[in-house]
């Protein structure tokens, strides 16, 4: 059974998207055998696609991405000083 998950993000700016891409890129090289992971970005939007024969592999990959994104968000906000805040949509 082939499984696929898509994680779509709308970031606050192109600058934030490019920073997130640069932070995540090294971790997303050399994926395990059978797992395909791709990232696309345009403007402030970003999309991750994970595909594998194993649903567990797809799910764990997306969960790991979400953890990395949450950590990036915290570090980004801390680096912005007092003006940094989470934008809820």
N, C-alpha and C positions, 0 to 999 in steps of 0.2 A: 504494500500500500504506500503510495507516494503522499507525503504530507507537505503542506505549504502554509506559511504564516507571513502576513504583511503587517509591518508596524509603520504607521504614518505619523509624522510629527509636523507640527506647525510651530516654528521657533519665532522668537521676537524680532529677529533681523537676519540678514544675509551674513553679517559678521559672526553672529552666534552659530549659525549653521556651519560656516567654514571652520570655526574653531572646534566645534563638535566633531566634524569630519576628520580633522587633523588629529584629534585625541583618540578617536576610535580606530582609525586606519591601521596602526600597527597591530592591534589585537585581532583584527579580522583577516589577517593573512595566514595562510596555511591551515585552512579549516580541516576538520577530520574527514576522513574518506567517506564519500557518499553525501556529505553536507555541502550544499551550495548556498552561499551567502552573497547577496549583492546590495549595494547602496546607491541610491540616486538622490540628487538634490537639485533644486531649482528655486531661486529666490530664497524665501525663508522656510520652504517646505523640504522635508527630507523623508525618504522612504527606505525601509529595510525589508528585504525579502529573504526568507530562509526556506530551503527545500531539502527534503531528505526522505529516505525510505522509512525512517523511524520517527513517529510522532513525538516520542520523548526527546529525541535529539533536537527537533525543531523547537519544541517548547522550552527546553533548557537554554537554547541559544537566544531566544527572544527574551527570556527572563534575565539572562546575563547582560544583554544589551540594555534592558530597562534599569538594572542596577548601575551599570556604567553611566547611563544618561543621568540618573538621579545624582550620582556622585559628581559628574560634570556640572550639573545645575548648582549644587551646593558650593563647589569651588568657584564657579563663575560669579555667583552672587557675592561671595566673600571678597572676590577680587574687585568688585564694583563699588565697594565701600557702602556708605549709608544710602546711596541712591539705588542700590541693588535690591530688587524685590521679585517675587514670583508672580507671574501673570497667570491668573486662572481664566480659562476660557469657557 
